[in-house]
Amino acid sequence: MTEKIEVENINTPGKITRVDRAKYEAMKSAMLATLPKSAPGMTAKESKDAAKAHLPEALFPGGATSGWWQKCVQLDLEAKGVIVRENSKPLRFHQV
């Protein structure tokens, strides 16, 4: 059984979901290594593409499921105030 971590979702305040800790932490590290610290930031696609290069192959073979994990971590980090979304189209994100 894998170790779990609780994540939040900015779109559903108060709801907690438990996900695989190793995959969450790997994606979080990859995103924080690549997301700019100021506006205009990156689109979700740019963030996902940039993060892929930092993901361990053992957890994300060939980048498998990285899109789902990128969104999961993005929503959690937004809920925790670590990253923010710009009021733009397409949406852009950067670190606080």
C-alpha positions, -999 to 999 in steps of 0.1 A, spaced: 0 0 0 14 34 -9 17 63 15 -11 90 9 -12 127 13 -42 149 17 -48 175 -10 -73 204 -13 -91 218 -43 -95 256 -47 -127 250 -66 -143 229 -37 -132 245 -4 -132 221 25 -131 190 4 -100 168 11 -88 140 -12 -61 115 -4 -36 108 -32 -3 90 -37 24 110 -18 54 100 -40 37 111 -72 23 143 -56 57 153 -42 74 146 -75 50 167 -94 50 195 -68 88 197 -70 88 197 -108 62 224 -109 79 246 -83 112 242 -102 96 255 -134 68 279 -126 79 316 -127 78 336 -95 59 365 -111 34 373 -137 26 366 -165 35 330 -155 28 299 -176 -3 283 -190 -13 249 -177 0 232 -208 33 251 -206 36 241 -169 28 204 -177 53 203 -206 81 220 -185 74 198 -154 77 165 -175 114 170 -179 118 169 -140 96 139 -133 112 105 -123 107 79 -150 99 53 -124 68 72 -112 58 86 -146 69 63 -173 69 82 -206 51 110 -188 21 88 -182 -6 105 -161 14 136 -157 -15 158 -169 -38 145 -141 -11 150 -115 -2 185 -127 -39 195 -123 -42 179 -89 -11 196 -76 -20 229 -93 -54 230 -76 -39 220 -42 -12 247 -44 -37 273 -54 -59 263 -24 -28 266 -1 -18 300 -15 15 288 -30 6 296 -66 -19 320 -81 -38 321 -114 -39 352 -134 -71 367 -147 -62 359 -183 -72 337 -212 -58 312 -213 -53 310 -176 -17 315 -165 -1 305 -132 29 317 -112 43 312 -77 34 337 -49 
